[in-house]
Amino acid sequence: MSEAARDTNEELGTADIQTLLELLPHRYPFLMIDRIVEIDRDESCVGIKNVTANEPQFMGHFPGLPVFPGVLLIEGMAQTAGAICCRHIRTEELQTKQVFFMTIDKCKFRKPVTPGDQVRFHMRKMNRRRTMWWYRGEARVDGVLVAEAEISAMLVTE
């Protein structure tokens, strides 16, 4: 484990892009978070996504009226929660092989997200059983709720 990953093993912490690349299997253009700015163990966290006009989804969603796809907001929530789950598993001396998205419930989209916005994914743990986690997430832009959902994932370890 790198020094950067070890530095995030404090109870309250952050995760920069290098740490996220170590924790998650996702890569550009499908990595939907740029940083996690607040981590409280596997209990809660806040991840950020800087939405830029040069992202590939805006070529077709929608020409002349770029709107960040709602499904990618949900993916950003899942990646944010998944990163802190993987980080937590590493503190238990286990190695994560894969993260599997299990469920999306109570999903609602409130407002469109456009280039120039910074999305903050506020994730709070609802439950955990072994290698399965359930989180409630809110996506916010400038403090305004733009999407929300309850998600769950399973981590497969070695």
C-alpha distance (Angstrom), angle and dihedral (degrees) to the residues before:
residue distance angle dihedral
M1 . . .
S2 3.81 . .
E3 3.78 125.3 .
A4 3.83 89.3 -109.2
A5 3.80 91.6 55.9
R6 3.81 91.3 47.0
D7 3.80 90.3 51.6
T8 3.83 90.3 60.3
N9 3.80 93.1 57.5
E10 3.80 92.1 91.5
E11 3.79 116.8 109.3
L12 3.81 91.2 -111.7
G13 3.75 114.0 34.0
T14 3.77 152.1 122.4
A15 3.79 136.8 -115.4
D16 3.79 122.9 -142.4
I17 3.80 125.0 -156.8
Q18 3.83 93.6 -88.0
T19 3.79 91.0 54.3
L20 3.81 91.2 46.9
L21 3.81 90.1 53.0
E22 3.82 88.5 53.8
L23 3.81 93.6 47.7
L24 3.82 101.5 40.9
P25 3.81 131.8 50.5
H26 3.83 92.0 -143.9
R27 3.80 121.7 109.4
Y28 3.80 135.2 -177.3
P29 2.96 127.6 -37.9
F30 3.80 89.7 26.6
L31 3.80 99.7 43.0
M32 3.82 100.5 104.7
I33 3.80 100.4 -174.1
D34 3.79 130.3 64.5
R35 3.80 100.6 -170.7
I36 3.79 143.0 -12.9
V37 3.79 108.1 -128.6
E38 3.82 100.0 -176.0
I39 3.80 128.0 31.0
D40 3.79 126.5 175.8
R41 3.82 103.1 -176.5
D42 3.83 106.0 -82.3
E43 3.83 90.8 -41.1
S44 3.80 100.5 88.0
C45 3.77 144.5 -20.3
V46 3.78 144.5 172.6
G47 3.80 118.8 -133.2
I48 3.79 126.4 -173.4
K49 3.79 133.8 -144.7
N50 3.80 120.0 -170.5
V51 3.81 105.7 -150.6
T52 3.80 111.7 -145.8
A53 3.80 131.0 -173.7
N54 3.81 93.4 -125.2
E55 3.82 95.0 65.8
P56 3.82 113.1 120.7
Q57 3.83 96.8 -122.7
F58 3.81 90.7 66.7
M59 3.83 91.6 65.9
G60 3.79 88.3 75.5
H61 3.82 105.5 13.2
F62 3.03 91.1 87.7
P63 3.82 126.9 -30.4
G64 3.79 107.9 -141.7
L65 3.82 92.3 8.8
P66 3.83 108.8 53.6
V67 3.80 112.3 -159.9
F68 3.80 122.1 175.1
P69 3.84 106.1 -121.4
G70 3.79 114.0 -106.2
V71 3.78 92.0 -136.5
L72 3.83 88.2 60.4
L73 3.81 89.8 53.4
I74 3.80 88.0 56.7
E75 3.81 89.7 46.5
G76 3.82 88.4 52.7
M77 3.80 89.6 53.7
A78 3.79 90.5 49.4
Q79 3.80 93.3 48.3
T80 3.80 91.7 48.4
A81 3.80 92.2 51.9
G82 3.81 91.8 39.8
A83 3.79 92.0 55.0
I84 3.80 93.7 56.0
C85 3.81 91.1 44.7
C86 3.82 90.3 52.9
R87 3.81 89.7 45.8
H88 3.80 90.3 50.4
I89 3.81 92.4 48.4
R90 3.82 89.2 52.3
T91 3.81 89.8 55.4
E92 3.82 86.1 56.6
E93 3.85 88.2 56.2
L94 3.81 94.8 -111.4
Q95 3.79 125.6 126.8
T96 3.79 118.4 -132.4
K97 3.79 114.9 -134.8
Q98 3.80 99.9 -180.0
V99 3.80 142.4 -8.8
F100 3.80 117.7 -139.4
F101 3.81 122.4 -162.8
M102 3.83 106.1 -134.8
T103 3.81 110.4 176.1
I104 3.80 145.1 2.9
D105 3.80 115.9 -161.8
K106 3.81 136.5 170.4
C107 3.80 91.3 13.4
K108 3.80 116.9 175.0
F109 3.78 132.3 171.0
R110 3.80 113.8 -150.9
K111 3.82 108.6 173.1
P112 3.81 136.5 4.5
V113 3.81 120.6 -98.8
T114 3.80 116.4 -142.6
P115 3.81 138.1 -176.8
G116 3.80 111.7 -67.7
D117 3.81 93.5 36.7
Q118 3.78 122.9 118.7
V119 3.80 110.7 -145.5
R120 3.78 118.6 -153.7
F121 3.80 115.3 -157.9
H122 3.83 109.1 -152.5
M123 3.80 107.9 -164.2
R124 3.82 125.9 -175.8
K125 3.80 124.8 -177.1
M126 3.79 115.2 -118.4
N127 3.81 98.5 177.9
R128 3.79 145.3 -17.9
R129 3.79 132.0 -157.6
R130 3.80 116.0 179.3
T131 3.81 104.9 -59.9
M132 3.82 96.2 -8.6
W133 3.81 123.0 93.5
W134 3.82 133.3 -173.2
Y135 3.81 120.4 -158.6
R136 3.78 137.4 -179.7
G137 3.77 111.7 -142.2
E138 3.77 137.7 -167.5
A139 3.80 125.1 -170.5
R140 3.79 112.6 -152.1
V141 3.81 134.4 -176.7
D142 3.82 114.8 -163.4
G143 3.81 88.0 -15.2
V144 3.82 93.2 -54.8
L145 3.82 117.7 123.3
V146 3.82 109.7 -118.0
A147 3.84 100.9 165.4
E148 3.79 140.8 -1.1
A149 3.78 137.3 -172.5
E150 3.77 146.3 153.9
I151 3.78 112.2 -121.4
S152 3.78 138.2 178.9
A153 3.76 134.7 -162.6
M154 3.77 140.3 -178.1
L155 3.79 124.5 -140.9
V156 3.78 118.5 -150.0
T157 3.81 111.1 -150.1
E158 3.80 133.6 -169.1
